[in-house]
Amino acid sequence: MTVKAKKAISKGQPITITYCSLLINTQNRLKTLKDSKFFICQCNLCQDPTEKGTFLSAILCPKCKEHLLPESFHLSDPVWKCNKCLFSSSNEKVTKLVDSIKNSFETIMR
């Protein structure tokens, strides 16, 4: 087997692979990895609530329209906090909102 790297790899630098798409949000990626590969990923992307500045999981703050982000994707019940104002929300409320939007979208797509 031949493996080619997209960039130079220094001696001793770890080589990593991706087990699932980077285009899914971190919560779903962590669940997929836990369910299928039986580990909790601790990579830089999974540790970063901003998801490397993509804000893929963020929702709009109802107060100032900035990003509402979880404290950490590794907590079972994180508080979601605005990165600009002092607004915060429970994980339960955010989950209900996201599920409602998802259900509405799925209904429209039928």
C-alpha positions in Angstrom: 0.0 0.0 0.0 1.2 3.5 -0.8 0.1 6.4 1.3 0.6 10.0 0.1 0.5 13.1 2.4 -1.0 16.4 1.3 1.7 18.3 3.1 5.2 17.7 4.5 5.4 15.6 7.7 8.3 16.2 10.0 10.0 13.3 11.7 8.2 12.5 14.9 5.1 14.4 14.0 2.0 12.4 14.6 0.0 11.2 11.5 -3.8 11.3 12.0 -6.8 10.2 10.0 -10.4 11.2 10.0 -13.0 8.5 10.9 -16.0 10.6 9.8 -16.9 13.6 7.8 -15.6 17.0 9.1 -18.7 18.5 7.6 -21.0 17.3 10.5 -21.1 19.3 13.7 -19.0 18.3 16.6 -21.9 16.9 18.7 -22.8 14.5 16.0 -19.2 13.6 15.2 -18.5 12.8 18.8 -21.6 10.6 19.0 -20.7 8.8 15.8 -17.1 8.1 17.0 -18.3 7.0 20.4 -21.0 4.7 18.9 -18.9 3.3 16.0 -15.3 3.5 17.1 -15.8 3.4 20.9 -13.7 6.4 21.9 -14.2 10.0 22.8 -12.2 12.2 20.4 -10.0 14.8 22.0 -8.6 16.4 18.8 -8.3 20.2 18.5 -11.5 20.4 16.4 -13.6 18.5 18.9 -12.2 20.5 21.8 -13.0 23.9 20.2 -16.6 25.2 20.7 -16.1 27.5 17.7 -15.2 24.4 15.6 -12.1 26.2 14.2 -14.0 29.4 13.5 -16.7 27.7 11.4 -19.4 28.0 14.1 -21.1 25.0 12.6 -23.0 24.1 15.8 -23.6 27.7 16.9 -27.1 29.2 17.0 -27.9 32.9 16.9 -28.2 34.6 20.2 -31.7 35.9 20.6 -30.4 39.1 22.4 -27.6 40.3 20.1 -27.6 37.9 17.1 -24.0 36.8 17.8 -23.0 33.1 18.4 -24.4 31.0 21.1 -22.0 28.2 21.8 -21.7 25.3 24.3 -19.1 25.6 27.1 -17.7 22.3 25.8 -19.0 19.5 23.5 -17.6 17.0 26.0 -20.0 17.9 28.8 -23.2 15.9 29.0 -25.3 19.0 29.7 -23.4 22.2 28.7 -24.6 25.7 29.2 -24.7 27.5 25.9 -23.3 31.1 26.2 -23.2 34.0 23.8 -19.7 34.9 22.8 -20.6 38.6 22.9 -23.3 39.4 25.5 -24.1 37.7 28.8 -27.0 35.7 27.5 -27.0 31.9 28.2 -29.3 29.0 27.7 -29.7 25.4 28.8 -28.7 22.5 26.6 -32.2 21.3 26.9 -33.7 24.5 25.4 -31.1 24.5 22.6 -31.7 20.9 21.8 -35.5 21.5 21.6 -34.9 24.4 19.3 -32.5 22.5 17.0 -34.9 19.5 16.9 -37.8 21.7 16.1 -35.9 23.3 13.2 -34.8 19.9 12.0 -38.3 18.5 12.1 -39.7 21.5 10.2 -37.0 21.1 7.5 -37.7 17.4 7.2 -41.4 18.2 6.8 -40.7 20.7 4.1 -38.5 18.3 2.2 -41.1 15.5 2.0 
